[in-house]
Amino acid sequence: MSTAFITFFILLTTMIVMSIGLMFGRKPITGSCGGLKAFENEIECELCGGDLKKCPEANS
């Protein structure tokens, strides 16, 4: 039973921290320009739209 309480409080703490981050206007977690989407030509990157000059991952 104590494992269930520990798990509940860990999940609750995670949700609270995520909501605080959302309230302060942090950017949501997003993927990079690489990954599995790079293998599919018809899908553009959500961050840079396929233009690697705009991609923060490629320019760092």
C-alpha positions, 0 to 999 in steps of 0.5 A, spaced: 500 500 500 505 504 501 508 503 494 501 506 491 502 512 495 509 513 493 507 512 486 501 517 487 505 523 490 510 522 485 505 523 479 502 528 483 508 532 484 510 531 476 503 534 474 504 540 479 511 542 476 508 541 469 503 546 470 507 551 474 512 550 467 505 552 463 503 557 467 510 561 466 509 560 459 515 555 458 515 552 451 512 545 451 517 539 449 518 538 442 521 534 437 528 536 433 528 536 426 531 529 426 528 523 428 523 518 425 520 524 421 527 525 417 525 519 413 518 521 411 519 526 405 512 529 406 512 531 413 515 537 415 519 539 421 514 542 426 519 547 429 523 549 422 518 547 417 523 544 413 528 550 413 534 548 416 537 555 417 531 556 422 532 550 426 535 551 433 537 544 433 541 544 427 544 551 428 547 550 435 
